[in-house]
Amino acid sequence: MLTGNTETPAPAPVTNLRAWQRRALTKYLSTKPRDFLAVATPGAGKTTFALRVAAELLGDRTVDQVTVVAPTEHLKHQWAESAARMGIALDSNFTNSTGQTSADYHGVAVTYAQVASHPTKHRVRTENRRTLVILDEIHHGGDAKSWGDAIREAYEPATRRLALTGTPFRSDDSAIPFVQYEPDKEGLLRSKADHAYGYSDALADGVVRPVVFLAYSGEARWRNNAGEEFAARLGEPLSAEQTARAWRTALDPAGDWIPAVLSAANTRLQQLRSGGMPDAGGLVIATDQTVARAYAKILEALTGRAPTVVLSDDPTASKKIAEFNDNTEPWMIAVRMVSEGVDVPRLAVGVYATSSSTPLFFAQAIGRYVRMRKKGETASVFLPSVPVLLDLASQLEVQRDHVLGKPHREKDGLDDDLIADANKQKDEPGEEEKAFTSLGADAELDQVIYDGSSFGTATFAGSDEEADYLGLPGLLDADQMRALLRERQAAQLDKPKAEAAPVPPPAVTDRVGSAAQLAALRKELNGLVAMTHHRTGKPHGWIHGELRRVCGGPPTAIATVDQLTERIATLRKW
């Protein structure tokens, strides 16, 4: 085991910290807590903050060694690389079987699964020397009772524990180890962060990119095992079964929806690469391995270049991600492999082509696109126009906590237990596959969501109106993005209806008229929200959230005419 370590010099503290990192570090060093939970949005720099804490504690001999616990093999190696740049040597190849590492290291980087397989061995390491334990994405400590119990056993004797997460919330009652819970107004136990730095704060500070969501709807068609054919439109109120089947039909690589959306996303990526981000990359997050390979063929046909495909059971996955980060290839497709923690800063365009609907997965996935490299960089994420995703996109800036004992947890629109089963690689079709045949889905740009607001009216894929949104400049700050989206929406609304889109079939005439009315009301509401923002200083997302609290109803993106009208009337009284 590590002993002595007198030959390994203490790392020199790094002084180039962001404002939030300095505030958090000052609080940490002044209070000297045994346990500290830092919640910071993906891309804000949690790793740098934690390694600076480690450098300080090693430097003043508060601790003798550092242990980093990460969710995946890829991330533990990434931690070691980041630590090396700050003068901290971490052994990311440490194994349970060896149980030892060189005295030249300041510590080790391990995974949660590694600790769970032999917690006693890690406890002995922790007891033998004064240890700082950095628990990366600590919410994973509640993934399974065995993991939580193992982490408690292994690191209960630690001198210091620093817990990090960008998404502290969970959808269950599995308490997260070493996290403090306090009663809220409803008497439920709510997780308490010692320092929180949300997406809205980071966006205001210019630390992360503005994210624009382009939601695509369209009519999906499928057949059941009785031979009956059904059709439903993405984004309309549907039953859970209809939503699941329409969504799944849209994601079918054999249909028209996915090729149209991938084409639009590639157009957006080329715009970014020619407009100030020459190495901008795109990431498609797929549901399973079969569709990931099918999406790769579509992208290769579109671009003439085979995308990087990263599969969760591929032993070379980490190497492929690292190579993609270092080259300038346009596209990568992944199955769950890049949902969290993986740092590929050049990713700027995303396609959310998965049926996972939990807030945790969504937040982690979007976190892959927000890392800022230079001022003005933006991110664009393409997604199905499904209510649960529109809701999550509209609430990107909402800060969430983990709540224990919640009696009636809200459903996300789909049962993720079923989604987990759907994500499994299968050799034979299951009962659901036998009972369901997708017949295809067309695509149209439904709306653009930014900063909690919704812009634009429905327009067909390939139209001039879609091109206006896909051609947004590549380098814009948050305010410029908001102003330009308003301008695009106003131009779209001002166009004669005959020019706006081909004449629709009579069956959907009312819907198109309603869409125009909805867009006009969204525009009016967004304008009032902007005025309120300038008058009060409150973020746009906060104002939209307060209107929902007062008036009720869903986010602006999926609100009805009556709901938008009520919010406009309410806001005029403020």
C-alpha positions as CSV (number, residue, x, y, z in Angstrom):
1,M,0.0,0.0,0.0
2,L,1.0,3.6,-0.2
3,T,3.5,4.4,2.5
4,G,5.7,7.3,3.2
5,N,5.2,9.2,0.0
6,T,7.8,11.7,1.1
7,E,9.4,11.6,-2.3
8,T,6.2,12.8,-4.0
9,P,6.0,16.6,-3.8
10,A,2.8,18.3,-2.9
11,P,1.2,19.8,-6.0
12,A,1.3,23.6,-6.5
13,P,-2.2,25.2,-6.2
14,V,-3.6,26.5,-9.5
15,T,-4.7,30.1,-9.3
16,N,-6.7,30.4,-12.5
17,L,-10.2,29.7,-11.2
18,R,-13.6,30.9,-12.3
19,A,-15.6,33.1,-9.9
20,W,-17.9,30.3,-8.7
21,Q,-14.9,28.0,-8.1
22,R,-13.2,30.7,-6.0
23,R,-16.3,31.3,-4.0
24,A,-16.8,27.6,-3.3
25,L,-13.1,27.1,-2.5
26,T,-13.1,30.0,-0.1
27,K,-16.2,28.5,1.7
28,Y,-14.5,25.1,1.8
29,L,-11.2,26.3,3.2
30,S,-12.8,28.6,5.8
31,T,-15.3,26.0,7.1
32,K,-13.1,23.0,6.8
33,P,-16.0,20.5,6.6
34,R,-15.6,16.8,6.7
35,D,-18.4,16.5,4.1
36,F,-19.0,19.0,1.3
37,L,-21.5,18.7,-1.6
38,A,-20.8,20.8,-4.6
39,V,-23.6,20.9,-7.2
40,A,-22.5,22.6,-10.5
41,T,-24.0,22.4,-13.9
42,P,-22.2,20.2,-16.5
43,G,-19.4,22.1,-18.1
44,A,-18.9,24.5,-15.2
45,G,-15.7,23.0,-14.0
46,K,-16.4,20.6,-11.1
47,T,-13.2,18.7,-11.8
48,T,-11.0,21.7,-11.6
49,F,-12.6,22.8,-8.3
50,A,-12.2,19.4,-6.7
51,L,-8.5,19.1,-7.8
52,R,-7.8,22.5,-6.4
53,V,-9.3,21.4,-3.1
54,A,-7.1,18.3,-3.3
55,A,-4.0,20.4,-4.0
56,E,-4.7,22.6,-1.0
57,L,-5.3,19.7,1.4
58,L,-2.2,17.8,0.2
59,G,-0.2,20.9,0.4
60,D,-1.0,21.7,4.0
61,R,-0.8,18.0,5.0
62,T,-4.5,17.9,6.0
63,V,-4.5,14.6,4.0
64,D,-1.8,12.3,2.8
65,Q,-3.6,10.7,-0.2
66,V,-6.5,11.3,-2.6
67,T,-9.1,8.7,-3.8
68,V,-11.3,9.7,-6.7
69,V,-14.5,7.5,-7.2
70,A,-16.0,7.9,-10.7
71,P,-19.0,6.2,-12.4
72,T,-17.1,4.6,-15.3
73,E,-13.7,3.3,-16.4
74,H,-13.4,6.0,-19.0
75,L,-14.0,8.7,-16.4
76,K,-11.5,7.5,-13.9
77,H,-8.8,7.7,-16.6
78,Q,-10.0,11.1,-17.5
79,W,-9.7,12.2,-13.8
80,A,-6.1,11.0,-13.7
81,E,-5.3,12.9,-16.9
82,S,-6.8,16.1,-15.5
83,A,-5.1,15.6,-12.1
84,A,-1.7,15.2,-13.9
85,R,-2.1,18.6,-15.5
86,M,-2.4,20.1,-12.0
87,G,0.6,18.2,-10.6
88,I,-1.4,15.5,-8.8
89,A,-0.5,11.9,-9.7
90,L,-3.4,9.5,-9.6
91,D,-3.2,5.8,-10.4
92,S,-6.2,5.0,-12.6
93,N,-5.0,1.5,-13.2
94,F,-5.3,0.5,-9.5
95,T,-7.0,-2.9,-9.2
96,N,-8.6,-4.7,-6.3
97,S,-6.5,-7.8,-6.9
98,T,-3.2,-5.9,-6.5
99,G,-4.5,-3.6,-3.7
100,Q,-1.3,-1.5,-3.9
101,T,0.2,1.4,-5.9
102,S,3.5,3.1,-6.2
103,A,4.6,5.6,-3.5
104,D,5.1,8.0,-6.4
105,Y,1.3,8.5,-6.7
106,H,-0.7,10.9,-4.6
107,G,-3.6,8.5,-4.7
108,V,-5.9,6.4,-6.9
109,A,-8.9,6.7,-9.2
110,V,-11.5,3.9,-9.0
111,T,-15.1,3.2,-10.1
112,Y,-18.1,2.8,-7.9
113,A,-18.5,-0.8,-9.1
114,Q,-14.8,-1.4,-8.2
115,V,-15.5,-0.3,-4.6
116,A,-18.7,-2.3,-4.4
117,S,-16.9,-5.5,-5.3
118,H,-14.5,-5.2,-2.3
119,P,-15.5,-2.4,0.1
120,T,-13.3,-3.8,2.9
121,K,-10.1,-3.5,0.9
122,H,-10.9,0.1,0.1
123,R,-11.8,0.8,3.8
124,V,-8.3,-0.5,4.8
125,R,-6.7,1.9,2.4
126,T,-8.8,4.7,3.7
127,E,-8.0,3.9,7.4
128,N,-4.2,3.5,6.8
129,R,-3.7,7.1,5.8
130,R,-5.5,10.4,6.0
131,T,-7.6,10.4,2.9
132,L,-9.6,12.9,0.8
133,V,-12.3,11.0,-1.1
134,I,-13.7,12.8,-4.1
135,L,-17.0,11.2,-5.1
136,D,-17.8,12.2,-8.7
137,E,-21.4,12.2,-9.7
138,I,-22.4,11.1,-6.2
139,H,-26.0,10.4,-7.1
140,H,-24.6,7.0,-8.4
141,G,-24.2,6.1,-4.8
142,G,-27.9,5.5,-4.7
143,D,-28.1,3.3,-7.9
144,A,-28.2,0.1,-5.9
145,K,-28.3,-0.6,-2.2
146,S,-25.1,-2.6,-2.5
147,W,-23.3,0.4,-4.0
148,G,-24.5,2.8,-1.3
149,D,-23.6,0.4,1.5
150,A,-20.2,-0.3,0.0
151,I,-19.4,3.4,-0.3
152,R,-20.4,4.0,3.3
153,E,-18.3,1.1,4.5
154,A,-15.2,2.0,2.4
155,Y,-15.1,5.8,3.1
156,E,-16.7,6.3,6.5
157,P,-13.2,6.6,8.0
158,A,-12.1,9.3,5.5
159,T,-10.6,12.5,6.8
160,R,-12.4,14.5,4.2
161,R,-15.2,13.7,1.6
162,L,-15.9,16.0,-1.3
163,A,-19.1,15.0,-3.2
164,L,-19.7,16.4,-6.7
165,T,-22.7,16.3,-9.0
166,G,-24.3,18.2,-11.9
167,T,-27.6,16.4,-11.4
168,P,-28.3,15.7,-7.7
169,F,-31.9,14.6,-8.2
170,R,-33.1,11.0,-8.5
171,S,-36.6,9.6,-9.1
172,D,-36.5,7.1,-6.2
173,D,-36.0,7.0,-2.4
174,S,-32.5,5.7,-2.4
175,A,-30.6,8.0,-0.1
176,I,-27.3,9.2,-1.5
177,P,-24.4,8.4,0.9
178,F,-22.7,11.4,2.7
179,V,-25.4,13.8,1.4
180,Q,-27.2,15.9,4.0
181,Y,-31.1,15.9,3.8
182,E,-33.2,18.6,5.5
183,P,-37.0,18.8,5.9
184,D,-38.7,21.1,3.3
185,K,-42.0,23.0,3.6
186,E,-43.9,19.8,2.9
187,G,-42.1,17.9,5.6
188,L,-40.2,15.8,3.0
189,L,-36.4,15.3,3.2
190,R,-34.6,17.3,0.5
191,S,-30.9,17.1,-0.4
192,K,-28.9,20.2,0.7
193,A,-25.9,21.4,-1.3
194,D,-23.1,23.2,0.4
195,H,-22.5,25.2,-2.8
196,A,-24.7,25.3,-5.9
197,Y,-24.0,26.7,-9.3
198,G,-26.8,26.2,-11.8
199,Y,-27.1,26.4,-15.5
200,S,-28.7,29.8,-15.4
201,D,-25.9,31.2,-13.3
202,A,-23.3,29.7,-15.6
203,L,-25.1,31.0,-18.7
204,A,-25.2,34.5,-17.2
205,D,-21.5,34.3,-16.4
206,G,-20.6,33.1,-19.9
207,V,-19.3,29.8,-18.6
208,V,-21.5,27.5,-20.6
209,R,-23.1,27.7,-24.1
210,P,-26.7,28.7,-24.8
211,V,-28.6,25.6,-25.8
212,V,-31.3,25.9,-28.5
213,F,-33.7,23.0,-28.8
214,L,-35.2,22.3,-32.3
215,A,-38.3,20.1,-31.7
216,Y,-39.5,18.0,-34.7
217,S,-43.0,16.7,-34.8
218,G,-44.7,14.8,-37.7
219,E,-47.3,12.1,-38.2
220,A,-46.3,8.6,-37.2
221,R,-48.0,5.5,-38.5
222,W,-47.9,1.9,-37.2
223,R,-49.8,-1.4,-37.4
224,N,-50.7,-3.8,-34.5
225,N,-50.6,-7.6,-34.7
226,A,-54.3,-7.6,-35.6
227,G,-53.5,-5.7,-38.8
228,E,-55.1,-2.5,-37.7
229,E,-53.3,0.7,-38.7
230,F,-53.0,3.7,-36.5
231,A,-51.7,7.3,-37.0
232,A,-50.8,9.9,-34.4
233,R,-49.0,13.2,-34.4
234,L,-45.9,13.6,-32.2
235,G,-46.5,16.3,-29.6
236,E,-50.3,16.0,-29.4
237,P,-52.0,14.7,-26.2
238,L,-51.9,10.9,-26.5
239,S,-52.2,7.9,-24.2
240,A,-48.9,6.5,-22.8
241,E,-49.1,3.6,-25.3
242,Q,-49.8,5.9,-28.3
243,T,-46.9,8.2,-27.2
244,A,-44.5,5.3,-26.9
245,R,-45.4,3.9,-30.3
246,A,-45.4,7.3,-32.1
247,W,-42.1,8.1,-30.6
248,R,-40.6,4.7,-31.4
249,T,-41.9,5.0,-35.0
250,A,-40.2,8.4,-35.4
251,L,-36.9,6.9,-34.2
252,D,-37.1,4.0,-36.7
253,P,-34.2,4.3,-39.1
254,A,-36.3,2.8,-41.9
255,G,-38.8,5.7,-41.8
256,D,-38.5,9.3,-43.0
257,W,-38.3,11.1,-39.7
258,I,-34.8,10.2,-38.6
259,P,-33.2,10.8,-42.1
260,A,-34.9,14.3,-42.2
261,V,-33.8,15.2,-38.7
262,L,-30.2,13.9,-39.2
263,S,-30.1,15.9,-42.4
264,A,-31.2,19.1,-40.6
265,A,-28.7,18.5,-37.8
266,N,-25.9,18.0,-40.3
267,T,-26.9,21.2,-42.0
268,R,-26.7,23.0,-38.6
269,L,-23.3,21.4,-37.9
270,Q,-21.9,22.6,-41.2
271,Q,-23.2,26.1,-40.5
272,L,-21.4,26.1,-37.2
273,R,-18.2,24.7,-38.7
274,S,-18.2,27.4,-41.4
275,G,-19.2,30.2,-39.0
276,G,-16.5,30.3,-36.3
277,M,-16.4,26.7,-34.9
278,P,-14.3,24.8,-37.6
279,D,-13.9,21.7,-35.4
280,A,-17.5,21.5,-34.1
281,G,-18.7,18.0,-33.6
282,G,-22.1,16.3,-33.5
283,L,-23.4,13.5,-31.3
284,V,-26.4,11.3,-31.9
285,I,-27.5,9.5,-28.7
286,A,-29.2,6.3,-29.8
287,T,-31.5,3.9,-27.9
288,D,-29.7,0.6,-28.8
289,Q,-26.9,-0.8,-30.8
290,T,-29.0,-1.9,-33.8
291,V,-30.4,1.5,-34.5
292,A,-27.0,3.2,-33.8
293,R,-25.4,1.2,-36.6
294,A,-28.4,2.0,-38.9
295,Y,-28.1,5.8,-38.0
296,A,-24.4,5.5,-38.9
297,K,-25.3,4.3,-42.4
298,I,-27.7,7.3,-42.9
299,L,-25.1,9.8,-41.8
300,E,-22.4,8.2,-44.0
301,A,-24.8,8.6,-47.0
302,L,-25.5,12.2,-46.0
303,T,-21.9,13.2,-45.4
304,G,-19.7,10.8,-47.3
305,R,-17.8,10.0,-44.1
306,A,-18.4,7.1,-41.7
307,P,-19.2,8.5,-38.2
308,T,-17.5,7.2,-35.0
309,V,-19.8,4.6,-33.4
310,V,-19.4,4.0,-29.6
311,L,-21.2,1.1,-28.1
312,S,-21.4,0.4,-24.4
313,D,-20.0,-3.1,-24.5
314,D,-17.1,-2.1,-26.8
315,P,-13.8,-2.5,-25.0
316,T,-12.3,0.2,-27.2
317,A,-15.1,2.7,-26.4
318,S,-13.0,5.0,-24.3
319,K,-10.2,5.1,-26.9
320,K,-12.8,6.0,-29.6
321,I,-14.2,8.9,-27.5
322,A,-10.7,10.2,-26.9
323,E,-9.7,10.0,-30.6
324,F,-12.9,11.7,-31.6
325,N,-12.2,14.5,-29.1
326,D,-8.7,15.0,-30.6
327,N,-9.7,14.9,-34.3
328,T,-12.1,17.0,-36.4
329,E,-14.4,14.3,-37.6
330,P,-18.0,15.6,-37.8
331,W,-20.2,12.9,-36.2
332,M,-20.2,10.4,-33.4
333,I,-23.1,8.0,-32.5
334,A,-23.3,6.5,-29.0
335,V,-25.5,4.2,-27.0
336,R,-25.6,5.5,-23.4
337,M,-21.8,5.8,-23.5
338,V,-21.7,9.6,-23.5
339,S,-24.6,10.3,-21.2
340,E,-22.5,11.7,-18.4
341,G,-19.1,13.1,-17.4
342,V,-17.3,12.5,-20.7
343,D,-15.6,15.7,-21.7
344,V,-15.7,16.3,-25.5
345,P,-15.8,20.2,-25.6
346,R,-16.1,20.4,-29.4
347,L,-19.6,18.8,-29.3
348,A,-22.0,21.5,-30.4
349,V,-24.9,19.7,-32.2
350,G,-26.9,16.9,-30.7
351,V,-29.6,14.6,-31.9
352,Y,-31.6,13.1,-29.0
353,A,-32.6,9.9,-30.8
354,T,-33.4,7.8,-27.7
355,S,-36.6,6.9,-25.9
356,S,-35.2,7.6,-22.4
357,S,-37.3,10.2,-20.7
358,T,-36.0,10.6,-17.1
359,P,-34.9,14.1,-16.1
360,L,-31.6,12.7,-14.9
361,F,-30.7,11.1,-18.2
362,F,-31.9,14.1,-20.2
363,A,-29.9,16.6,-18.1
364,Q,-26.7,14.4,-18.3
365,A,-27.2,14.0,-22.1
366,I,-27.6,17.8,-22.7
367,G,-24.6,18.4,-20.5
368,R,-22.4,16.9,-23.3
369,Y,-23.1,20.0,-25.5
370,V,-22.8,22.9,-23.1
371,R,-19.0,23.1,-22.4
372,M,-17.7,26.6,-23.4
373,R,-14.4,27.0,-25.1
374,K,-14.6,30.6,-26.3
375,K,-17.1,33.3,-26.0
376,G,-20.1,33.1,-28.3
377,E,-20.2,29.4,-29.0
378,T,-23.7,27.9,-29.1
379,A,-25.2,24.5,-29.0
380,S,-28.2,23.0,-30.9
381,V,-30.0,19.9,-29.9
382,F,-32.6,18.2,-32.1
383,L,-35.3,16.1,-30.4
384,P,-38.7,14.6,-31.0
385,S,-41.6,16.9,-30.2
386,V,-42.9,14.8,-27.3
387,P,-44.4,16.5,-24.3
388,V,-42.1,15.0,-21.7
389,L,-39.0,16.1,-23.7
390,L,-40.5,19.6,-24.4
391,D,-41.1,19.9,-20.7
392,L,-37.5,19.0,-19.8
393,A,-36.1,21.3,-22.5
394,S,-38.2,24.2,-21.2
395,Q,-36.9,23.6,-17.7
396,L,-33.2,23.3,-18.4
397,E,-32.5,26.1,-16.0
398,V,-34.5,24.7,-13.1
399,Q,-32.4,23.7,-10.1
400,R,-33.5,20.3,-8.7
401,D,-32.8,18.5,-5.5
402,H,-33.2,14.9,-4.4
403,V,-36.4,14.4,-2.4
404,L,-37.0,11.4,-0.1
405,G,-40.4,10.1,0.8
406,K,-42.4,11.8,-2.0
407,P,-45.7,9.9,-1.9
408,H,-46.8,10.5,-5.5
409,R,-43.9,10.8,-7.9
410,E,-44.7,12.3,-11.3
411,K,-44.5,10.0,-14.2
412,D,-42.3,11.2,-17.1
413,G,-44.8,10.1,-19.8
414,L,-43.1,6.8,-20.4
415,D,-42.2,4.0,-18.0
416,D,-38.4,3.9,-18.0
417,D,-38.4,0.3,-16.7
418,L,-39.8,-0.6,-20.1
419,I,-37.3,1.7,-21.8
420,A,-34.5,-0.1,-20.0
421,D,-35.8,-3.4,-21.3
422,A,-36.0,-1.9,-24.8
423,N,-32.3,-0.8,-24.6
424,K,-31.2,-4.4,-24.2
425,Q,-29.7,-6.1,-27.2
426,K,-32.1,-8.8,-28.3
427,D,-31.6,-11.6,-30.8
428,E,-35.2,-12.5,-30.9
429,P,-38.2,-10.1,-31.1
430,G,-40.1,-9.7,-27.9
431,E,-43.9,-9.6,-27.5
432,E,-44.0,-5.9,-28.1
433,E,-42.0,-6.2,-31.3
434,K,-44.4,-8.9,-32.5
435,A,-47.4,-6.8,-31.7
436,F,-46.2,-3.6,-33.4
437,T,-44.9,-2.7,-36.8
438,S,-43.8,0.9,-37.6
439,L,-45.0,2.1,-41.0
440,G,-43.1,5.4,-41.0
441,A,-43.2,9.0,-39.9
442,D,-42.7,12.3,-41.6
443,A,-40.9,15.2,-40.0
444,E,-41.6,18.9,-39.6
445,L,-39.9,21.5,-37.4
446,D,-42.5,22.2,-34.7
447,Q,-40.9,24.9,-32.6
448,V,-37.6,26.2,-31.2
449,I,-37.1,26.2,-27.5
450,Y,-34.6,28.6,-25.8
451,D,-34.4,29.9,-22.2
452,G,-37.8,28.5,-21.3
453,S,-39.4,30.2,-24.2
454,S,-40.9,28.8,-27.5
455,F,-40.3,30.3,-30.9
456,G,-41.6,29.7,-34.4
457,T,-44.6,28.0,-36.0
458,A,-44.8,24.5,-37.5
459,T,-43.0,24.3,-40.8
460,F,-42.2,21.3,-43.1
461,A,-38.7,19.8,-43.2
462,G,-36.8,21.3,-46.1
463,S,-38.7,24.5,-46.1
464,D,-37.2,28.0,-46.2
465,E,-38.5,28.7,-42.7
466,E,-36.6,25.6,-41.4
467,A,-33.5,26.9,-43.2
468,D,-33.8,30.2,-41.4
469,Y,-33.4,28.5,-38.0
470,L,-30.8,26.0,-39.1
471,G,-28.8,28.9,-40.5
472,L,-28.5,30.8,-37.2
473,P,-25.0,32.3,-36.8
474,G,-22.5,30.0,-35.0
475,L,-21.2,32.5,-32.6
476,L,-23.8,34.3,-30.4
477,D,-24.1,35.2,-26.8
478,A,-27.3,34.4,-24.8
479,D,-29.0,37.8,-25.4
480,Q,-28.1,37.8,-29.1
481,M,-29.6,34.3,-29.5
482,R,-32.8,35.4,-27.9
483,A,-33.1,38.5,-30.0
484,L,-32.4,36.7,-33.2
485,L,-35.0,34.0,-32.5
486,R,-37.6,36.7,-31.9
487,E,-36.7,38.2,-35.2
488,R,-36.9,34.9,-37.0
489,Q,-40.3,34.2,-35.5
490,A,-41.6,37.6,-36.4
491,A,-40.5,37.2,-40.0
492,Q,-42.2,33.8,-40.1
493,L,-45.5,35.2,-38.8
494,D,-45.4,38.1,-41.1
495,K,-45.1,36.0,-44.2
496,P,-48.3,35.5,-46.2
497,K,-49.9,32.2,-45.3
498,A,-49.8,31.0,-48.9
499,E,-46.0,31.3,-48.8
500,A,-45.5,29.8,-45.4
501,A,-46.1,26.2,-46.3
502,P,-47.8,24.0,-48.9
503,V,-51.6,23.9,-48.5
504,P,-52.3,21.2,-45.9
505,P,-55.0,18.5,-46.2
506,P,-58.4,19.7,-45.0
507,A,-58.2,17.4,-42.0
508,V,-55.4,19.5,-40.4
509,T,-56.5,23.0,-41.5
510,D,-57.8,23.8,-38.0
511,R,-54.5,22.6,-36.5
512,V,-52.4,24.9,-38.7
513,G,-54.6,27.8,-37.8
514,S,-54.3,27.0,-34.1
515,A,-50.5,26.7,-34.6
516,A,-50.3,30.2,-36.0
517,Q,-52.3,31.5,-33.0
518,L,-50.1,29.6,-30.6
519,A,-47.0,31.1,-32.1
520,A,-48.4,34.6,-31.9
521,L,-49.3,34.1,-28.2
522,R,-45.9,32.7,-27.5
523,K,-44.3,35.6,-29.2
524,E,-46.4,38.1,-27.1
525,L,-45.6,36.2,-23.9
526,N,-41.9,36.0,-24.6
527,G,-41.9,39.8,-25.2
528,L,-43.6,40.5,-21.9
529,V,-41.2,38.1,-20.1
530,A,-38.3,40.0,-21.7
531,M,-39.7,43.3,-20.4
532,T,-40.2,41.8,-17.0
533,H,-36.6,40.5,-17.0
534,H,-35.2,44.0,-17.8
535,R,-37.4,45.6,-15.1
536,T,-36.8,43.1,-12.3
537,G,-33.5,41.4,-13.2
538,K,-35.1,38.0,-12.8
539,P,-34.0,35.3,-15.4
540,H,-36.4,34.5,-18.2
541,G,-36.7,30.9,-17.1
542,W,-37.6,32.0,-13.5
543,I,-40.4,34.2,-14.8
544,H,-41.8,31.5,-16.9
545,G,-41.6,29.1,-13.9
546,E,-43.4,31.6,-11.7
547,L,-46.2,32.0,-14.2
548,R,-46.6,28.3,-14.2
549,R,-46.8,28.2,-10.5
550,V,-49.4,31.0,-10.4
551,C,-51.5,29.9,-13.4
552,G,-50.8,26.2,-13.5
553,G,-50.3,24.2,-16.7
554,P,-47.3,22.9,-18.6
555,P,-44.3,24.8,-20.0
556,T,-44.8,27.4,-22.8
557,A,-43.7,24.9,-25.4
558,I,-46.8,22.7,-24.8
559,A,-49.3,25.2,-23.3
560,T,-52.7,25.7,-24.9
561,V,-54.1,29.0,-26.3
562,D,-56.2,29.5,-23.1
563,Q,-53.2,28.8,-20.9
564,L,-51.0,31.3,-22.8
565,T,-53.7,33.9,-22.7
566,E,-54.1,33.6,-19.0
567,R,-50.3,33.9,-18.5
568,I,-50.2,37.0,-20.7
569,A,-53.0,38.6,-18.6
570,T,-51.3,37.7,-15.4
571,L,-47.9,39.1,-16.4
572,R,-49.5,42.4,-17.5
573,K,-50.6,42.8,-13.9
574,W,-47.2,42.4,-12.4
